[in-house]
Amino acid sequence: MPSDLLQTARTLAPRISALAEETERGRRLPAELVATFADAGFFGMCVPTDLGGPELHPSLLVDVVETLAAADGAAGWCAMIAATTSVLAAYLPDADARTIYGTPGVATGGAYAPHGGGLPVPGGWRVSGRWAFASGCEHCAWLTGGTMVQNAAGQPEARLMLFPRTEVEIVDTWNVSGLRGTGSHDIAVKDVFVSTERSVALTTDRPRRGGTLYAFPVFGLLALGGASVAIGIARRAIDELTTMAATKTATLQRRRLAERPVVQAKVAEAEALLGSARAFLKDAIARAWDAADRGGGIPLADRARLRLAATHATATATRAVDLMYTAGGGTSIYAASPLQRCLRDAHAVTQHVMVAEPTYELVGRVLLGVDADTAQL
């Protein structure tokens, strides 16, 4: 049952937290977590039911990823990347979808940015390119890379190519401040053949399978993934500060943190920020889902609202983390404190293109009726 995924995430949370230091040091998910996530079905949460997947409702996807990210931001991020990438299964011909996503627990990932180039050959393209931010690439069986090609009309088109892991070079570049455990290295290919059937143009192709999930805005789904990680990280930060406040007495103070008005106010503000952002996100999901379920296309306003809610949730959750980090005082800066990792991880999420600050400008143009490129809404 799809709801079992959430209970499984809650059950696994303590072990994920216990492995967080190892994840951070190794700059990737430990093999134990990879196997556990594969067995649990976290990597394929958007795989269609006719391929053995759960075809998970976006709202439940947010809940699962949030729970994993509250245990460890990097672990939640890796699960989210594989899960949202698995929506590609609905766009592929049946034989290719089964080859790539028919194996239980398979993880896929990669990069959308069209930094590859494809030379046309019979049946597909010879692709070369290098892409940054390929989260979880070391445990993926298939990887994607955005590639510029010419379509049948001779016009330039960005297509997402799928490569077997064996044909991809991983370039060790992931030395960063936040989300260190995601292993988001560069990936590269050189003159690799990709058949037409194993490529997808997300802005123009239509899903080959039915189901409301595949009528839901695909870029909105990607944005929800980032937002759910940020929400989970903020939840962890609030919980950590609350636990600390029960016993810690700040330097030159006689009262515990929990008894200090400034800390009380910060905790209350963080809870309000997180709760309101989460409610907006859930409402935007519900509106877009209802429109997708009715068929006939999703109004631009609903698609824009979805991206706005995800971006707002990410920024607002990060603000909540900042409040908790500050309230923790000097304790927050020590490597042993989860608050410092929450701070670094949350700010790393804000840099993802699907939830980054420029989204506000895009949505603002839509709200004001100004011409805008809405292909990624």
TORKOL-4160 file (C-alpha; in steps of 0.2 Angstrom, whole numbers, padded with zeros to 4 digits, m for minus):
377
<pt num="1" X="0000" Y="0000" Z="0000"/>
<pt num="2" X="0006" Y="0018" Z="m0004"/>
<pt num="3" X="0003" Y="0023" Z="0014"/>
<pt num="4" X="0015" Y="0010" Z="0020"/>
<pt num="5" X="0029" Y="0020" Z="0013"/>
<pt num="6" X="0026" Y="0034" Z="0026"/>
<pt num="7" X="0026" Y="0022" Z="0040"/>
<pt num="8" X="0041" Y="0014" Z="0034"/>
<pt num="9" X="0050" Y="0031" Z="0033"/>
<pt num="10" X="0045" Y="0034" Z="0051"/>
<pt num="11" X="0051" Y="0017" Z="0057"/>
<pt num="12" X="0068" Y="0020" Z="0048"/>
<pt num="13" X="0071" Y="0038" Z="0054"/>
<pt num="14" X="0081" Y="0034" Z="0069"/>
<pt num="15" X="0093" Y="0023" Z="0059"/>
<pt num="16" X="0095" Y="0036" Z="0045"/>
<pt num="17" X="0099" Y="0049" Z="0059"/>
<pt num="18" X="0112" Y="0037" Z="0066"/>
<pt num="19" X="0120" Y="0036" Z="0049"/>
<pt num="20" X="0120" Y="0054" Z="0046"/>
<pt num="21" X="0138" Y="0057" Z="0051"/>
<pt num="22" X="0144" Y="0043" Z="0040"/>
<pt num="23" X="0134" Y="0050" Z="0026"/>
<pt num="24" X="0142" Y="0067" Z="0028"/>
<pt num="25" X="0159" Y="0060" Z="0029"/>
<pt num="26" X="0157" Y="0049" Z="0014"/>
<pt num="27" X="0149" Y="0062" Z="0003"/>
<pt num="28" X="0136" Y="0049" Z="m0002"/>
<pt num="29" X="0123" Y="0037" Z="0005"/>
<pt num="30" X="0131" Y="0022" Z="0014"/>
<pt num="31" X="0128" Y="0006" Z="0006"/>
<pt num="32" X="0116" Y="0001" Z="0020"/>
<pt num="33" X="0105" Y="0015" Z="0017"/>
<pt num="34" X="0105" Y="0012" Z="m0002"/>
<pt num="35" X="0099" Y="m0006" Z="0000"/>
<pt num="36" X="0086" Y="m0001" Z="0013"/>
<pt num="37" X="0079" Y="0013" Z="0002"/>
<pt num="38" X="0078" Y="0001" Z="m0013"/>
<pt num="39" X="0070" Y="m0012" Z="m0003"/>
<pt num="40" X="0057" Y="0001" Z="0005"/>
<pt num="41" X="0053" Y="0007" Z="m0013"/>
<pt num="42" X="0058" Y="0025" Z="m0010"/>
<pt num="43" X="0068" Y="0026" Z="m0026"/>
<pt num="44" X="0053" Y="0022" Z="m0037"/>
<pt num="45" X="0039" Y="0032" Z="m0028"/>
<pt num="46" X="0033" Y="0039" Z="m0045"/>
<pt num="47" X="0034" Y="0023" Z="m0055"/>
<pt num="48" X="0017" Y="0018" Z="m0063"/>
<pt num="49" X="0007" Y="0004" Z="m0055"/>
<pt num="50" X="0007" Y="m0006" Z="m0070"/>
<pt num="51" X="0026" Y="m0007" Z="m0069"/>
<pt num="52" X="0025" Y="m0012" Z="m0051"/>
<pt num="53" X="0027" Y="0005" Z="m0043"/>
<pt num="54" X="0015" Y="0014" Z="m0031"/>
<pt num="55" X="0011" Y="0029" Z="m0042"/>
<pt num="56" X="0011" Y="0040" Z="m0027"/>
<pt num="57" X="0000" Y="0055" Z="m0024"/>
<pt num="58" X="0011" Y="0071" Z="m0023"/>
<pt num="59" X="0005" Y="0075" Z="m0006"/>
<pt num="60" X="0010" Y="0058" Z="0001"/>
<pt num="61" X="0027" Y="0060" Z="m0008"/>
<pt num="62" X="0029" Y="0076" Z="0001"/>
<pt num="63" X="0025" Y="0068" Z="0018"/>
<pt num="64" X="0038" Y="0053" Z="0015"/>
<pt num="65" X="0052" Y="0064" Z="0009"/>
<pt num="66" X="0049" Y="0076" Z="0023"/>
<pt num="67" X="0050" Y="0062" Z="0035"/>
<pt num="68" X="0066" Y="0056" Z="0028"/>
<pt num="69" X="0074" Y="0073" Z="0027"/>
<pt num="70" X="0070" Y="0076" Z="0045"/>
<pt num="71" X="0081" Y="0061" Z="0049"/>
<pt num="72" X="0094" Y="0067" Z="0038"/>
<pt num="73" X="0093" Y="0081" Z="0024"/>
<pt num="74" X="0105" Y="0072" Z="0012"/>
<pt num="75" X="0096" Y="0055" Z="0014"/>
<pt num="76" X="0079" Y="0064" Z="0010"/>
<pt num="77" X="0087" Y="0073" Z="m0005"/>
<pt num="78" X="0093" Y="0057" Z="m0013"/>
<pt num="79" X="0077" Y="0048" Z="m0010"/>
<pt num="80" X="0068" Y="0063" Z="m0018"/>
<pt num="81" X="0079" Y="0064" Z="m0033"/>
<pt num="82" X="0077" Y="0046" Z="m0038"/>
<pt num="83" X="0058" Y="0046" Z="m0034"/>
<pt num="84" X="0055" Y="0062" Z="m0045"/>
<pt num="85" X="0066" Y="0055" Z="m0059"/>
<pt num="86" X="0056" Y="0039" Z="m0059"/>
<pt num="87" X="0041" Y="0049" Z="m0066"/>
<pt num="88" X="0050" Y="0046" Z="m0083"/>
<pt num="89" X="0044" Y="0029" Z="m0083"/>
<pt num="90" X="0027" Y="0036" Z="m0089"/>
<pt num="91" X="0035" Y="0044" Z="m0104"/>
<pt num="92" X="0044" Y="0029" Z="m0111"/>
<pt num="93" X="0038" Y="0015" Z="m0123"/>
<pt num="94" X="0033" Y="0000" Z="m0113"/>
<pt num="95" X="0048" Y="m0011" Z="m0117"/>
<pt num="96" X="0060" Y="0003" Z="m0112"/>
<pt num="97" X="0051" Y="0008" Z="m0097"/>
<pt num="98" X="0051" Y="m0010" Z="m0091"/>
<pt num="99" X="0070" Y="m0012" Z="m0095"/>
<pt num="100" X="0074" Y="0003" Z="m0084"/>
<pt num="101" X="0061" Y="0004" Z="m0071"/>
<pt num="102" X="0054" Y="m0014" Z="m0071"/>
<pt num="103" X="0067" Y="m0020" Z="m0058"/>
<pt num="104" X="0061" Y="m0017" Z="m0040"/>
<pt num="105" X="0072" Y="m0004" Z="m0031"/>
<pt num="106" X="0081" Y="0003" Z="m0046"/>
<pt num="107" X="0087" Y="0021" Z="m0043"/>
<pt num="108" X="0089" Y="0034" Z="m0057"/>
<pt num="109" X="0095" Y="0052" Z="m0057"/>
<pt num="110" X="0105" Y="0064" Z="m0067"/>
<pt num="111" X="0103" Y="0082" Z="m0072"/>
<pt num="112" X="0090" Y="0091" Z="m0083"/>
<pt num="113" X="0101" Y="0106" Z="m0089"/>
<pt num="114" X="0104" Y="0104" Z="m0107"/>
<pt num="115" X="0123" Y="0103" Z="m0107"/>
<pt num="116" X="0125" Y="0089" Z="m0119"/>
<pt num="117" X="0125" Y="0089" Z="m0137"/>
<pt num="118" X="0118" Y="0075" Z="m0149"/>
<pt num="119" X="0123" Y="0071" Z="m0166"/>
<pt num="120" X="0108" Y="0062" Z="m0176"/>
<pt num="121" X="0111" Y="0044" Z="m0181"/>
<pt num="122" X="0099" Y="0031" Z="m0187"/>
<pt num="123" X="0088" Y="0027" Z="m0172"/>
<pt num="124" X="0094" Y="0041" Z="m0161"/>
<pt num="125" X="0109" Y="0051" Z="m0157"/>
<pt num="126" X="0127" Y="0050" Z="m0152"/>
<pt num="127" X="0128" Y="0060" Z="m0136"/>
<pt num="128" X="0143" Y="0069" Z="m0127"/>
<pt num="129" X="0142" Y="0081" Z="m0113"/>
<pt num="130" X="0145" Y="0084" Z="m0095"/>
<pt num="131" X="0133" Y="0089" Z="m0081"/>
<pt num="132" X="0134" Y="0095" Z="m0063"/>
<pt num="133" X="0123" Y="0091" Z="m0048"/>
<pt num="134" X="0120" Y="0073" Z="m0052"/>
<pt num="135" X="0113" Y="0069" Z="m0035"/>
<pt num="136" X="0115" Y="0051" Z="m0030"/>
<pt num="137" X="0124" Y="0046" Z="m0046"/>
<pt num="138" X="0135" Y="0033" Z="m0037"/>
<pt num="139" X="0120" Y="0022" Z="m0033"/>
<pt num="140" X="0110" Y="0025" Z="m0049"/>
<pt num="141" X="0108" Y="0011" Z="m0062"/>
<pt num="142" X="0103" Y="0024" Z="m0075"/>
<pt num="143" X="0107" Y="0042" Z="m0077"/>
<pt num="144" X="0100" Y="0056" Z="m0087"/>
<pt num="145" X="0107" Y="0071" Z="m0095"/>
<pt num="146" X="0099" Y="0086" Z="m0104"/>
<pt num="147" X="0104" Y="0087" Z="m0122"/>
<pt num="148" X="0102" Y="0099" Z="m0136"/>
<pt num="149" X="0096" Y="0090" Z="m0153"/>
<pt num="150" X="0087" Y="0095" Z="m0168"/>
<pt num="151" X="0069" Y="0089" Z="m0169"/>
<pt num="152" X="0060" Y="0082" Z="m0184"/>
<pt num="153" X="0056" Y="0100" Z="m0190"/>
<pt num="154" X="0075" Y="0105" Z="m0189"/>
<pt num="155" X="0072" Y="0115" Z="m0174"/>
<pt num="156" X="0083" Y="0115" Z="m0158"/>
<pt num="157" X="0075" Y="0104" Z="m0144"/>
<pt num="158" X="0081" Y="0100" Z="m0127"/>
<pt num="159" X="0079" Y="0081" Z="m0123"/>
<pt num="160" X="0083" Y="0071" Z="m0107"/>
<pt num="161" X="0093" Y="0056" Z="m0112"/>
<pt num="162" X="0094" Y="0040" Z="m0102"/>
<pt num="163" X="0111" Y="0032" Z="m0100"/>
<pt num="164" X="0116" Y="0015" Z="m0092"/>
<pt num="165" X="0127" Y="0019" Z="m0077"/>
<pt num="166" X="0141" Y="0008" Z="m0086"/>
<pt num="167" X="0142" Y="0021" Z="m0100"/>
<pt num="168" X="0144" Y="0036" Z="m0088"/>
<pt num="169" X="0160" Y="0044" Z="m0080"/>
<pt num="170" X="0157" Y="0051" Z="m0063"/>
<pt num="171" X="0169" Y="0066" Z="m0060"/>
<pt num="172" X="0172" Y="0068" Z="m0041"/>
<pt num="173" X="0168" Y="0087" Z="m0039"/>
<pt num="174" X="0156" Y="0086" Z="m0024"/>
<pt num="175" X="0165" Y="0096" Z="m0011"/>
<pt num="176" X="0152" Y="0108" Z="m0004"/>
<pt num="177" X="0145" Y="0116" Z="0011"/>
<pt num="178" X="0127" Y="0108" Z="0012"/>
<pt num="179" X="0119" Y="0092" Z="0007"/>
<pt num="180" X="0137" Y="0084" Z="0007"/>
<pt num="181" X="0130" Y="0067" Z="0008"/>
<pt num="182" X="0121" Y="0067" Z="m0008"/>
<pt num="183" X="0136" Y="0063" Z="m0019"/>
<pt num="184" X="0130" Y="0076" Z="m0032"/>
<pt num="185" X="0146" Y="0074" Z="m0043"/>
<pt num="186" X="0147" Y="0079" Z="m0061"/>
<pt num="187" X="0144" Y="0065" Z="m0074"/>
<pt num="188" X="0150" Y="0064" Z="m0092"/>
<pt num="189" X="0148" Y="0054" Z="m0107"/>
<pt num="190" X="0157" Y="0054" Z="m0124"/>
<pt num="191" X="0150" Y="0048" Z="m0140"/>
<pt num="192" X="0136" Y="0037" Z="m0132"/>
<pt num="193" X="0122" Y="0031" Z="m0142"/>
<pt num="194" X="0105" Y="0034" Z="m0136"/>
<pt num="195" X="0090" Y="0028" Z="m0145"/>
<pt num="196" X="0075" Y="0039" Z="m0148"/>
<pt num="197" X="0064" Y="0029" Z="m0137"/>
<pt num="198" X="0076" Y="0032" Z="m0122"/>
<pt num="199" X="0074" Y="0051" Z="m0123"/>
<pt num="200" X="0061" Y="0063" Z="m0117"/>
<pt num="201" X="0057" Y="0081" Z="m0120"/>
<pt num="202" X="0048" Y="0086" Z="m0104"/>
<pt num="203" X="0041" Y="0102" Z="m0111"/>
<pt num="204" X="0033" Y="0095" Z="m0126"/>
<pt num="205" X="0031" Y="0076" Z="m0124"/>
<pt num="206" X="0015" Y="0069" Z="m0117"/>
<pt num="207" X="0015" Y="0054" Z="m0105"/>
<pt num="208" X="0012" Y="0037" Z="m0113"/>
<pt num="209" X="0003" Y="0031" Z="m0098"/>
<pt num="210" X="m0013" Y="0037" Z="m0089"/>
<pt num="211" X="m0016" Y="0041" Z="m0071"/>
<pt num="212" X="m0018" Y="0058" Z="m0063"/>
<pt num="213" X="0000" Y="0058" Z="m0057"/>
<pt num="214" X="0006" Y="0060" Z="m0075"/>
<pt num="215" X="m0006" Y="0074" Z="m0079"/>
<pt num="216" X="0001" Y="0083" Z="m0064"/>
<pt num="217" X="0014" Y="0097" Z="m0069"/>
<pt num="218" X="0030" Y="0088" Z="m0070"/>
<pt num="219" X="0041" Y="0103" Z="m0066"/>
<pt num="220" X="0029" Y="0107" Z="m0051"/>
<pt num="221" X="0032" Y="0089" Z="m0045"/>
<pt num="222" X="0051" Y="0092" Z="m0046"/>
<pt num="223" X="0049" Y="0108" Z="m0036"/>
<pt num="224" X="0038" Y="0099" Z="m0023"/>
<pt num="225" X="0053" Y="0088" Z="m0020"/>
<pt num="226" X="0065" Y="0101" Z="m0015"/>
<pt num="227" X="0052" Y="0110" Z="m0004"/>
<pt num="228" X="0048" Y="0094" Z="0005"/>
<pt num="229" X="0067" Y="0091" Z="0009"/>
<pt num="230" X="0068" Y="0109" Z="0016"/>
<pt num="231" X="0052" Y="0107" Z="0026"/>
<pt num="232" X="0059" Y="0091" Z="0034"/>
<pt num="233" X="0076" Y="0099" Z="0038"/>
<pt num="234" X="0066" Y="0113" Z="0047"/>
<pt num="235" X="0056" Y="0101" Z="0057"/>
<pt num="236" X="0072" Y="0093" Z="0063"/>
<pt num="237" X="0079" Y="0110" Z="0067"/>
<pt num="238" X="0064" Y="0115" Z="0078"/>
<pt num="239" X="0064" Y="0098" Z="0086"/>
<pt num="240" X="0083" Y="0099" Z="0090"/>
<pt num="241" X="0081" Y="0116" Z="0097"/>
<pt num="242" X="0066" Y="0111" Z="0108"/>
<pt num="243" X="0076" Y="0097" Z="0115"/>
<pt num="244" X="0091" Y="0107" Z="0119"/>
<pt num="245" X="0081" Y="0121" Z="0127"/>
<pt num="246" X="0074" Y="0110" Z="0140"/>
<pt num="247" X="0092" Y="0108" Z="0148"/>
<pt num="248" X="0104" Y="0121" Z="0141"/>
<pt num="249" X="0108" Y="0137" Z="0151"/>
<pt num="250" X="0116" Y="0150" Z="0140"/>
<pt num="251" X="0132" Y="0158" Z="0146"/>
<pt num="252" X="0130" Y="0172" Z="0159"/>
<pt num="253" X="0111" Y="0166" Z="0161"/>
<pt num="254" X="0102" Y="0158" Z="0175"/>
<pt num="255" X="0087" Y="0152" Z="0166"/>
<pt num="256" X="0086" Y="0137" Z="0154"/>
<pt num="257" X="0084" Y="0142" Z="0135"/>
<pt num="258" X="0066" Y="0136" Z="0136"/>
<pt num="259" X="0062" Y="0149" Z="0150"/>
<pt num="260" X="0069" Y="0164" Z="0140"/>
<pt num="261" X="0056" Y="0175" Z="0131"/>
<pt num="262" X="0068" Y="0177" Z="0115"/>
<pt num="263" X="0069" Y="0159" Z="0113"/>
<pt num="264" X="0051" Y="0156" Z="0116"/>
<pt num="265" X="0047" Y="0169" Z="0103"/>
<pt num="266" X="0059" Y="0161" Z="0090"/>
<pt num="267" X="0052" Y="0144" Z="0092"/>
<pt num="268" X="0034" Y="0150" Z="0090"/>
<pt num="269" X="0038" Y="0160" Z="0075"/>
<pt num="270" X="0047" Y="0145" Z="0067"/>
<pt num="271" X="0032" Y="0134" Z="0070"/>
<pt num="272" X="0021" Y="0147" Z="0062"/>
<pt num="273" X="0032" Y="0149" Z="0047"/>
<pt num="274" X="0033" Y="0130" Z="0044"/>
<pt num="275" X="0015" Y="0127" Z="0047"/>
<pt num="276" X="0009" Y="0141" Z="0036"/>
<pt num="277" X="0021" Y="0136" Z="0022"/>
<pt num="278" X="0016" Y="0118" Z="0023"/>
<pt num="279" X="m0002" Y="0122" Z="0022"/>
<pt num="280" X="0000" Y="0133" Z="0007"/>
<pt num="281" X="0010" Y="0119" Z="m0002"/>
<pt num="282" X="m0003" Y="0106" Z="0002"/>
<pt num="283" X="m0017" Y="0118" Z="m0004"/>
<pt num="284" X="m0008" Y="0121" Z="m0020"/>
<pt num="285" X="m0005" Y="0102" Z="m0023"/>
<pt num="286" X="m0024" Y="0099" Z="m0020"/>
<pt num="287" X="m0029" Y="0112" Z="m0033"/>
<pt num="288" X="m0017" Y="0106" Z="m0046"/>
<pt num="289" X="m0021" Y="0088" Z="m0042"/>
<pt num="290" X="m0040" Y="0091" Z="m0044"/>
<pt num="291" X="m0037" Y="0100" Z="m0061"/>
<pt num="292" X="m0027" Y="0086" Z="m0067"/>
<pt num="293" X="m0039" Y="0073" Z="m0061"/>
<pt num="294" X="m0053" Y="0082" Z="m0071"/>
<pt num="295" X="m0043" Y="0081" Z="m0087"/>
<pt num="296" X="m0043" Y="0095" Z="m0100"/>
<pt num="297" X="m0027" Y="0103" Z="m0095"/>
<pt num="298" X="m0021" Y="0112" Z="m0079"/>
<pt num="299" X="m0024" Y="0131" Z="m0079"/>
<pt num="300" X="m0008" Y="0141" Z="m0079"/>
<pt num="301" X="m0013" Y="0150" Z="m0063"/>
<pt num="302" X="m0013" Y="0133" Z="m0054"/>
<pt num="303" X="0004" Y="0128" Z="m0061"/>
<pt num="304" X="0011" Y="0144" Z="m0057"/>
<pt num="305" X="0004" Y="0143" Z="m0039"/>
<pt num="306" X="0012" Y="0126" Z="m0037"/>
<pt num="307" X="0029" Y="0132" Z="m0041"/>
<pt num="308" X="0026" Y="0148" Z="m0030"/>
<pt num="309" X="0021" Y="0137" Z="m0015"/>
<pt num="310" X="0036" Y="0126" Z="m0017"/>
<pt num="311" X="0048" Y="0140" Z="m0018"/>
<pt num="312" X="0040" Y="0149" Z="m0004"/>
<pt num="313" X="0040" Y="0133" Z="0007"/>
<pt num="314" X="0059" Y="0131" Z="0004"/>
<pt num="315" X="0063" Y="0149" Z="0008"/>
<pt num="316" X="0051" Y="0150" Z="0023"/>
<pt num="317" X="0058" Y="0133" Z="0030"/>
<pt num="318" X="0075" Y="0140" Z="0028"/>
<pt num="319" X="0070" Y="0155" Z="0038"/>
<pt num="320" X="0064" Y="0144" Z="0052"/>
<pt num="321" X="0081" Y="0134" Z="0052"/>
<pt num="322" X="0090" Y="0151" Z="0054"/>
<pt num="323" X="0079" Y="0155" Z="0069"/>
<pt num="324" X="0083" Y="0139" Z="0077"/>
<pt num="325" X="0102" Y="0140" Z="0073"/>
<pt num="326" X="0102" Y="0157" Z="0081"/>
<pt num="327" X="0092" Y="0152" Z="0096"/>
<pt num="328" X="0104" Y="0138" Z="0099"/>
<pt num="329" X="0119" Y="0150" Z="0103"/>
<pt num="330" X="0137" Y="0144" Z="0103"/>
<pt num="331" X="0131" Y="0126" Z="0104"/>
<pt num="332" X="0125" Y="0127" Z="0086"/>
<pt num="333" X="0142" Y="0130" Z="0078"/>
<pt num="334" X="0149" Y="0113" Z="0084"/>
<pt num="335" X="0151" Y="0099" Z="0072"/>
<pt num="336" X="0142" Y="0088" Z="0084"/>
<pt num="337" X="0126" Y="0099" Z="0083"/>
<pt num="338" X="0113" Y="0094" Z="0070"/>
<pt num="339" X="0108" Y="0112" Z="0070"/>
<pt num="340" X="0124" Y="0117" Z="0060"/>
<pt num="341" X="0120" Y="0103" Z="0047"/>
<pt num="342" X="0102" Y="0109" Z="0046"/>
<pt num="343" X="0108" Y="0127" Z="0042"/>
<pt num="344" X="0120" Y="0121" Z="0028"/>
<pt num="345" X="0108" Y="0109" Z="0021"/>
<pt num="346" X="0093" Y="0120" Z="0020"/>
<pt num="347" X="0103" Y="0134" Z="0012"/>
<pt num="348" X="0109" Y="0122" Z="m0001"/>
<pt num="349" X="0091" Y="0117" Z="m0005"/>
<pt num="350" X="0087" Y="0135" Z="m0009"/>
<pt num="351" X="0100" Y="0135" Z="m0023"/>
<pt num="352" X="0091" Y="0122" Z="m0033"/>
<pt num="353" X="0084" Y="0129" Z="m0049"/>
<pt num="354" X="0066" Y="0123" Z="m0046"/>
<pt num="355" X="0064" Y="0132" Z="m0030"/>
<pt num="356" X="0077" Y="0146" Z="m0032"/>
<pt num="357" X="0073" Y="0165" Z="m0030"/>
<pt num="358" X="0070" Y="0168" Z="m0048"/>
<pt num="359" X="0054" Y="0158" Z="m0047"/>
<pt num="360" X="0046" Y="0173" Z="m0038"/>
<pt num="361" X="0049" Y="0184" Z="m0054"/>
<pt num="362" X="0042" Y="0170" Z="m0066"/>
<pt num="363" X="0026" Y="0168" Z="m0055"/>
<pt num="364" X="0025" Y="0187" Z="m0053"/>
<pt num="365" X="0025" Y="0189" Z="m0072"/>
<pt num="366" X="0011" Y="0177" Z="m0073"/>
<pt num="367" X="0001" Y="0185" Z="m0059"/>
<pt num="368" X="0003" Y="0202" Z="m0067"/>
<pt num="369" X="m0002" Y="0196" Z="m0085"/>
<pt num="370" X="0015" Y="0200" Z="m0092"/>
<pt num="371" X="0023" Y="0189" Z="m0105"/>
<pt num="372" X="0033" Y="0175" Z="m0098"/>
<pt num="373" X="0041" Y="0159" Z="m0103"/>
<pt num="374" X="0029" Y="0146" Z="m0094"/>
<pt num="375" X="0037" Y="0130" Z="m0102"/>
<pt num="376" X="0043" Y="0125" Z="m0084"/>
<pt num="377" X="0027" Y="0128" Z="m0075"/>
